[in-house]
Every structure is written in structure tokens, then in C-alpha cells.
């Protein structure tokens, strides 16, 4: 099959999933065309791929460049010139709208969108997007989303007439199988996010303040960039934790940091799936997450880690201390997390679900 993958090129979950899916489809013999406004970060590690850049027009009349229309025109062009069998957009805004516009030029064009998270539970709810988004999605050939939580949310907040198939995100355990944890005297906590308010990153620093009172040898790695990053830096200094926290910024090679990690933290206020948690589980790292969104579908309470109430800083600190004090429990949770990652979220389980969906709509 010839498959067009449309996604953002950044470190966000939808961009990572879209790129990794395309690479796995290539391994399985398909011709994949990656489409974005710049080369996706994960593709920078690859040598052979097909990439189409969305060249956004610069015209004095426009204060804001019309990306949605330019992308739609490129998709229409690729449909004619490359004979793409199916286009698959990741993150609905504006990719799903662009696909719908392109399909108007050729009704035989097959389009799928995966609804990832904030495109639906945040941006898509705004009246500036919702009416056109609903109309576009209802004119797709198929829709998927990444968790049961998301299907329930969509059903409650949108008028979507099409069935929405849950296809979980995946992680390739082979990327982590070579990792050997070094011997060290300290316990390392890790947090990976885009430092938006919804990630509740400051909660981790507040919890760490309680933890280091009893265990000064605990250190926190905070990976990523975003609007709350500077606040977190200031909070670390204010709480006397400057020497206990390292801010890494955005990293391409997250597994290199995870190999030093003993406990992974993701206390988000909402999370459609929790890809970072799954990556940690693949590294045999116990996870402490909130009970928000789709996280409990990934991190199983008292099996792969702990699940706490969103915003419960004391509960977060208590869960960290429990794992800091019990190495055997860390190993137990880590082993079970790795098993679940391999059995439930392996590419060999997930990617064929997309292939079957592509075949189904192409044949129809």
C-alpha cells in the first residue's frame, strides 16, 4: 500500500506515534509518504524515507499563514501524482480539516484521522474549531483514537456519527532491550513532558521536597520544554532543591536518560493515553501516574506502579517513598510493566490493526 502520514514534526505524542507508525509500516513493505511543515524529529535518526514538506506561502496580505489550505492542496496534488491509497492524519487540528478539503477535489480519496488528545479534549471544544471539525470528521472514511477514555469523551462532547475504533499507541521494546542500568548510589526519578499546565509538573517538585527530607540521595530528571519550565526552575530554587533536580530540555534519545531512571512520574490533569509512561514501562521502570484520562489503561495500579488522584501531592510523595524504600517492589512493578508493554502494546500487535483498517476502507 501507499500510505500518506500527516503529523506534526515535534516531540509531542501524536508526532512521535505518527512517525513511528510510518517507520513500522515501511518495515512491513509499504510505501510511506511523510507529510509535514518540517522534517519530524524522529526521522532525523533515519536514512531512507519519503518526505513532502508543506511549503507555507508568505504573502503580505496574510497576518497568519493559511496552513490548512496549503496542506489540503498538497494532499490533493499527492493523490493525483503519487496515487496514494490512503491518507492518515495524526492530530485532528488542522490535519483532519485539510484532508476533508482535499477529498472534495477527489471523492475517491481515502482519509483516516487518529484523534490523539488535546486536539479533542481541549482545542476541539472551542467554538472556533468545533463545528467545522465535527463536519470534517463525519466525512472521513474512518476514525481512530488512542484509548477507551477518548471514545467516551468524544461520545459525550461531540456529534460524531461514525464509529471510532480504539487502537492503542505502541512502543518498540527493541529500542530499550539493550539498556543496562548502571550501578549508582542515588535513586533517580524522571519526568518527560511539554511542561504545559495540564502536566502538573510543579506537583513533582513539591512532592520531591517531602521525599528528600528522608532520602537526600534522590534526584529528579525533568526532560522537555514548555511554558511552565521556567516556573519549575524557580520553584526548585525556592524549595532548596536546585542540587536535586536536573533540567535536560528536549532530547531525541530519551532511552539514554531512562536507563538511569528508577521511578517514572506522570501526574497529569488529563492524558489521552500516556506514551511516556509506556516507554518507561518498556524499560522495566515502575510508573507513578495520576488517574486522569487513559493513564489507568496503561499504568495498572499496584501491578506496574501506583495510580494516585490528580493533584494529590502528598499521595505522590508517599508513593515515591514507598518505591524508594523497596527495591524488590520496584523490580516487581518494572518486570510486570515490561511484560504488559510487550504483550499489549507491541508494534506487532498494534500496527496490523492499522493495516487491516487501511485494507478495509480501500476495498470499500
C-alpha positions as CSV (number, residue, x, y, z in Angstrom):
1,X,0.0,0.0,0.0
2,X,0.9,3.6,-0.5
3,X,0.2,5.5,2.7
4,X,0.4,9.2,3.5
5,X,1.2,10.0,7.1
6,X,0.4,13.6,8.1
7,X,1.6,14.8,11.5
8,X,3.4,17.5,13.4
9,X,7.2,17.2,13.4
10,X,7.7,17.9,17.1
11,X,8.3,15.8,20.2
12,X,4.6,15.6,21.1
13,X,2.9,12.2,21.4
14,X,0.9,12.5,18.2
15,X,4.1,13.4,16.2
16,X,6.0,10.5,17.7
17,X,3.3,8.0,17.2
18,X,2.6,9.1,13.6
19,X,6.3,8.9,12.7
20,X,6.9,5.6,14.4
21,X,3.9,4.1,12.8
22,X,5.1,5.2,9.4
23,X,8.5,3.6,10.0
24,X,7.0,0.3,11.1
25,X,4.8,0.3,8.0
26,X,7.9,0.8,5.9
27,X,9.5,-2.2,7.6
28,X,6.4,-4.2,6.6
29,X,6.9,-3.4,3.0
30,X,4.6,-0.4,2.5
31,X,5.5,2.8,0.7
32,X,5.1,5.6,3.2
33,X,4.9,9.3,2.5
34,X,5.6,11.5,5.5
35,X,3.9,15.0,5.2
36,X,4.6,17.9,7.5
37,X,5.8,21.5,7.5
38,X,9.3,20.4,8.5
39,X,11.2,17.1,9.0
40,X,9.8,15.2,12.0
41,X,12.3,14.9,14.9
42,X,12.3,11.1,14.9
43,X,13.0,11.0,11.2
44,X,16.3,12.8,11.8
45,X,17.6,9.5,13.1
46,X,16.7,7.6,9.9
47,X,18.4,7.4,6.5
48,X,15.8,6.3,4.0
49,X,12.3,7.8,3.8
50,X,10.0,9.8,1.6
51,X,9.2,13.3,2.9
52,X,6.9,16.0,1.5
53,X,7.3,19.4,3.0
54,X,4.3,21.7,3.3
55,X,5.6,25.0,1.8
56,X,3.7,27.7,3.6
57,X,3.1,30.7,1.5
58,X,4.5,34.1,2.6
59,X,2.2,36.9,1.4
60,X,2.0,40.4,2.8
61,X,-1.8,40.3,2.9
62,X,-1.9,37.5,5.4
63,X,-1.2,38.1,9.1
64,X,-1.4,34.4,9.7
65,X,-0.3,31.9,7.0
66,X,-3.1,29.7,5.7
67,X,-1.5,26.3,6.6
68,X,-4.8,24.4,6.4
69,X,-5.4,25.3,2.7
70,X,-1.8,24.8,1.7
71,X,-1.7,21.3,3.3
72,X,-5.1,20.4,1.6
73,X,-3.6,21.5,-1.8
74,X,-0.5,19.4,-1.3
75,X,-2.6,16.3,-0.3
76,X,-4.7,16.8,-3.5
77,X,-1.6,17.0,-5.6
78,X,0.0,13.9,-4.0
79,X,-3.3,12.0,-4.6
80,X,-3.0,12.7,-8.3
81,X,0.8,12.3,-8.7
82,X,1.6,9.5,-6.3
83,X,-1.6,7.6,-6.3
84,X,-1.7,7.4,-2.5
85,X,-4.0,4.6,-1.4
86,X,-4.9,6.1,2.0
87,X,-4.0,9.3,3.9
88,X,-3.7,9.1,7.7
89,X,-3.7,12.2,9.7
90,X,-2.5,12.4,13.3
91,X,-3.9,15.2,15.5
92,X,-7.2,16.5,14.1
93,X,-6.5,20.2,14.1
94,X,-6.0,21.2,11.3
95,X,-5.0,18.0,9.6
96,X,-8.4,16.4,9.5
97,X,-9.9,19.6,8.0
98,X,-7.2,19.6,5.4
99,X,-7.9,16.0,4.5
100,X,-11.6,16.8,4.1
101,X,-10.9,19.7,1.9
102,X,-8.6,17.6,-0.3
103,X,-11.2,14.9,-0.5
104,X,-13.7,17.4,-2.0
105,X,-11.4,17.5,-5.1
106,X,-11.5,13.7,-5.4
107,X,-14.3,11.7,-3.7
108,X,-12.3,8.5,-4.2
109,X,-9.6,9.8,-1.9
110,X,-9.4,7.6,1.3
111,X,-8.9,9.5,4.6
112,X,-8.4,8.4,8.2
113,X,-7.7,10.6,11.3
114,X,-6.4,9.5,14.6
115,X,-7.8,11.7,17.4
116,X,-4.9,11.9,19.9
117,X,-5.8,14.1,22.8
118,X,-5.7,17.9,23.2
119,X,-6.9,18.2,19.6
120,X,-10.2,16.9,21.0
121,X,-10.4,17.4,24.8
122,X,-9.0,20.9,24.6
123,X,-8.8,22.8,21.3
124,X,-11.6,21.0,19.5
125,X,-14.2,22.0,22.1
126,X,-13.7,25.7,21.3
127,X,-16.4,27.2,19.1
128,X,-13.7,28.5,16.8
129,X,-13.0,24.9,15.7
130,X,-15.8,22.6,16.8
131,X,-18.5,23.0,14.0
132,X,-16.0,22.5,11.1
133,X,-14.1,19.8,13.0
134,X,-17.3,17.8,13.5
135,X,-18.3,18.2,9.9
136,X,-14.9,17.1,8.6
137,X,-14.6,14.1,10.9
138,X,-18.1,12.9,9.8
139,X,-16.9,13.0,6.2
140,X,-13.9,10.7,6.9
141,X,-13.7,7.1,5.8
142,X,-12.6,6.0,9.2
143,X,-11.6,7.4,12.6
144,X,-9.5,6.0,15.4
145,X,-8.4,7.2,18.8
146,X,-5.9,6.0,21.4
147,X,-7.9,5.0,24.4
148,X,-11.3,4.0,25.7
149,X,-11.3,7.2,27.7
150,X,-11.1,9.2,24.4
151,X,-14.0,7.3,22.8
152,X,-16.2,8.1,25.9
153,X,-15.1,11.7,25.9
154,X,-15.9,12.1,22.2
155,X,-19.3,10.5,22.6
156,X,-20.2,12.9,25.4
157,X,-18.9,16.1,23.8
158,X,-19.2,15.7,20.0
159,X,-21.8,14.9,17.4
160,X,-19.7,12.3,15.6
161,X,-21.9,9.8,13.7
162,X,-19.0,7.5,12.6
163,X,-17.8,4.6,14.6
164,X,-14.4,5.3,16.3
165,X,-12.0,2.4,16.6
166,X,-9.7,2.3,19.6
167,X,-6.1,1.5,18.5
168,X,-3.7,2.0,21.3
169,X,-0.3,3.7,21.0
170,X,2.7,1.3,20.8
171,X,6.3,1.3,21.7
172,X,9.1,-0.9,20.3
173,X,10.7,-2.8,23.1
174,X,13.7,-3.5,21.0
175,X,14.7,0.1,21.4
176,X,15.1,-0.5,25.1
177,X,16.2,-4.1,25.2
178,X,19.9,-3.2,25.1
179,X,19.7,-0.8,28.1
180,X,21.6,-1.9,31.1
181,X,21.1,0.1,34.3
182,X,24.4,1.3,35.8
183,X,25.2,0.8,39.4
184,X,24.7,4.0,41.3
185,X,24.2,5.2,44.9
186,X,21.3,7.6,44.2
187,X,17.7,7.0,43.3
188,X,16.7,8.8,40.1
189,X,13.2,10.0,39.3
190,X,12.3,11.1,35.7
191,X,9.5,13.2,34.2
192,X,9.1,13.8,30.5
193,X,6.6,16.4,29.3
194,X,5.9,19.6,27.3
195,X,5.6,21.5,30.6
196,X,2.1,22.7,30.0
197,X,-0.1,23.4,33.0
198,X,-2.1,20.2,32.3
199,X,1.0,18.1,33.0
200,X,1.2,19.4,36.6
201,X,5.0,19.3,36.7
202,X,5.2,21.5,39.7
203,X,3.4,18.8,41.8
204,X,6.5,16.6,41.3
205,X,8.9,19.3,42.7
206,X,6.6,19.8,45.7
207,X,6.5,16.0,46.3
208,X,10.2,15.8,45.9
209,X,10.7,18.3,48.7
210,X,8.9,15.8,51.1
211,X,11.0,12.9,49.8
212,X,14.4,14.4,50.1
213,X,13.8,15.2,53.8
214,X,14.0,11.5,54.4
215,X,16.2,10.5,51.4
216,X,18.7,13.2,50.3
217,X,20.2,10.9,47.7
218,X,17.0,11.1,45.5
219,X,17.5,13.1,42.3
220,X,14.9,14.2,39.7
221,X,15.5,14.4,35.9
222,X,13.0,16.8,34.2
223,X,13.0,16.3,30.4
224,X,11.3,18.6,27.9
225,X,10.4,22.2,27.2
226,X,7.3,24.3,27.6
227,X,5.5,27.3,29.2
228,X,5.9,26.1,32.8
229,X,9.6,25.2,32.6
230,X,10.9,28.5,34.0
231,X,8.4,28.4,36.8
232,X,9.6,24.9,37.7
233,X,13.2,26.1,37.7
234,X,12.3,28.9,40.0
235,X,10.3,26.6,42.2
236,X,13.2,24.2,42.5
237,X,15.4,27.0,43.7
238,X,12.8,28.4,46.1
239,X,12.3,24.9,47.7
240,X,16.0,24.4,48.1
241,X,16.1,21.6,45.5
242,X,18.5,23.0,42.9
243,X,21.1,20.3,43.5
244,X,18.4,17.5,43.4
245,X,16.9,18.4,40.0
246,X,18.4,18.4,36.5
247,X,16.5,20.1,33.7
248,X,17.5,18.4,30.4
249,X,15.4,20.3,27.8
250,X,14.2,18.3,24.8
251,X,16.1,15.1,24.0
252,X,16.0,12.9,21.0
253,X,17.5,9.9,22.8
254,X,15.1,9.6,25.8
255,X,16.1,5.9,26.4
256,X,19.6,7.1,27.3
257,X,18.0,9.0,30.3
258,X,15.6,6.2,31.1
259,X,18.4,3.8,31.6
260,X,19.4,5.8,34.7
261,X,15.8,6.0,35.9
262,X,14.4,4.1,38.9
263,X,10.9,5.6,39.0
264,X,8.9,7.4,36.3
265,X,6.4,10.2,37.2
266,X,3.4,11.4,35.2
267,X,0.8,13.2,37.4
268,X,-1.1,14.9,34.6
269,X,-4.5,16.5,35.0
270,X,-5.6,14.9,31.7
271,X,-3.8,12.4,29.4
272,X,-5.4,10.7,26.5
273,X,-3.0,7.7,26.7
274,X,0.4,8.3,28.3
275,X,3.0,7.3,25.8
276,X,5.9,8.5,28.1
277,X,4.6,6.1,30.7
278,X,4.6,3.2,28.3
279,X,8.2,4.0,27.2
280,X,9.2,3.8,30.9
281,X,7.4,0.5,31.4
282,X,9.3,-0.9,28.4
283,X,12.5,-0.1,30.3
284,X,11.2,-2.0,33.3
285,X,10.7,1.2,35.3
286,X,7.8,1.4,37.7
287,X,5.4,4.3,37.0
288,X,3.5,6.6,39.3
289,X,0.7,8.3,37.4
290,X,-2.5,10.2,38.1
291,X,-5.8,8.5,37.4
292,X,-6.6,11.0,34.7
293,X,-7.9,10.1,31.2
294,X,-6.4,7.0,29.6
295,X,-3.4,6.6,32.1
296,X,-5.1,3.8,34.1
297,X,-5.4,1.9,30.8
298,X,-1.6,1.9,30.6
299,X,-0.3,2.0,34.2
300,X,-2.1,-0.6,36.3
301,X,-2.3,0.3,40.0
302,X,-0.1,-1.9,42.2
303,X,0.9,-4.0,39.2
304,X,3.1,-1.7,37.1
305,X,3.2,1.1,39.6
306,X,0.9,3.4,41.5
307,X,-2.1,5.4,40.4
308,X,-3.0,8.4,42.5
309,X,-5.6,11.2,42.4
310,X,-4.8,14.1,40.2
311,X,-3.3,16.9,42.3
312,X,-2.6,14.7,45.4
313,X,1.0,15.9,46.2
314,X,1.1,14.1,49.5
315,X,0.0,10.9,47.8
316,X,2.6,11.3,45.1
317,X,5.3,11.8,47.8
318,X,4.1,8.8,49.7
319,X,4.1,6.6,46.5
320,X,7.6,7.8,45.7
321,X,8.8,7.0,49.2
322,X,7.3,3.5,49.1
323,X,9.2,2.7,45.9
324,X,12.4,4.4,47.1
325,X,12.4,2.2,50.3
326,X,11.6,-1.1,48.5
327,X,13.9,-2.2,45.7
328,X,12.2,-5.5,45.3
329,X,8.8,-3.8,44.7
330,X,10.5,-1.6,42.1
331,X,11.8,-4.7,40.3
332,X,8.4,-6.4,40.6
333,X,6.5,-3.5,39.1
334,X,9.1,-3.0,36.4
335,X,9.0,-6.6,35.3
336,X,5.2,-6.6,35.1
337,X,5.3,-3.3,33.2
338,X,7.7,-4.7,30.7
339,X,5.5,-7.8,30.2
340,X,2.4,-5.7,29.6
341,X,4.2,-3.4,27.2
342,X,5.4,-6.4,25.1
343,X,2.1,-8.3,25.2
344,X,-0.4,-5.5,24.8
345,X,1.4,-2.5,23.2
346,X,4.0,-4.2,21.0
347,X,4.2,-2.9,17.3
348,X,3.4,-6.5,16.1
349,X,0.1,-6.2,18.0
350,X,-0.8,-2.6,17.1
351,X,0.5,-2.0,13.6
352,X,-1.6,-4.8,12.0
353,X,-4.7,-3.1,13.3
354,X,-3.9,-0.1,11.2
355,X,-3.1,-2.2,8.2
356,X,-6.4,-4.0,8.5
357,X,-8.3,-0.7,8.7
358,X,-6.5,0.6,5.7
359,X,-7.3,-2.5,3.7
360,X,-10.9,-2.3,4.8
361,X,-11.5,1.2,3.6
362,X,-9.5,0.8,0.4
363,X,-11.6,-2.2,-0.6
364,X,-14.8,-0.4,0.3
